């Protein structure tokens, strides 16, 4: 990643922070249930026993 993205002059707002925010937003919106395996994951026996996995 460091070789693909040129260095910026802002030490706070870098690619890692932007990607972290995007991942949190996608998780909160439930993106895995729409375009992913979230529906299949939710019906597995292990997830039904341990609801904290959802």
C-alpha positions as CSV (number, residue, x, y, z in Angstrom):
1,X,0.0,0.0,0.0
2,X,2.8,2.4,0.8
3,X,4.4,2.0,-2.6
4,X,1.1,2.5,-4.5
5,X,-0.1,5.7,-2.8
6,X,2.0,8.8,-2.9
7,X,2.9,10.4,0.4
8,X,0.8,13.3,1.4
9,X,1.7,16.3,3.5
10,X,-1.0,15.7,6.1
11,X,0.3,13.3,8.8
12,X,-3.2,12.9,10.3
13,X,-5.5,12.2,7.4
14,X,-3.9,9.3,5.6
15,X,-5.3,6.3,3.8
16,X,-5.5,4.1,6.8
17,X,-7.9,6.4,8.6
18,X,-10.0,6.8,5.6
19,X,-10.2,3.0,5.0
20,X,-11.0,2.4,8.7
21,X,-13.9,4.9,8.6
22,X,-15.3,3.3,5.4
23,X,-15.2,-0.2,6.9
24,X,-17.0,1.0,10.0
25,X,-19.7,2.7,8.0
26,X,-20.1,-0.4,5.8
27,X,-20.4,-2.6,8.9
28,X,-23.0,-0.3,10.5
29,X,-25.1,-0.2,7.4
30,X,-25.2,-4.0,7.2
31,X,-23.5,-4.2,3.8
32,X,-22.7,-7.9,4.4
33,X,-26.4,-8.9,4.3
34,X,-27.0,-7.2,1.0
35,X,-23.9,-7.9,-1.0
36,X,-22.2,-10.7,0.9
37,X,-22.5,-13.8,2.9
38,X,-24.1,-12.2,6.0
39,X,-27.5,-14.0,5.5
40,X,-25.8,-17.4,5.3
41,X,-23.6,-16.5,8.3
42,X,-26.6,-15.5,10.4
43,X,-28.3,-18.9,10.0
44,X,-25.4,-21.1,11.0
45,X,-25.8,-23.0,14.3
46,X,-22.7,-21.4,15.8
47,X,-24.0,-17.9,15.3
48,X,-27.5,-18.8,16.5
49,X,-25.9,-20.1,19.8
50,X,-23.6,-17.0,20.1
51,X,-25.6,-14.0,19.1
52,X,-22.6,-11.7,19.6
53,X,-21.2,-13.0,16.4
54,X,-23.8,-11.2,14.3
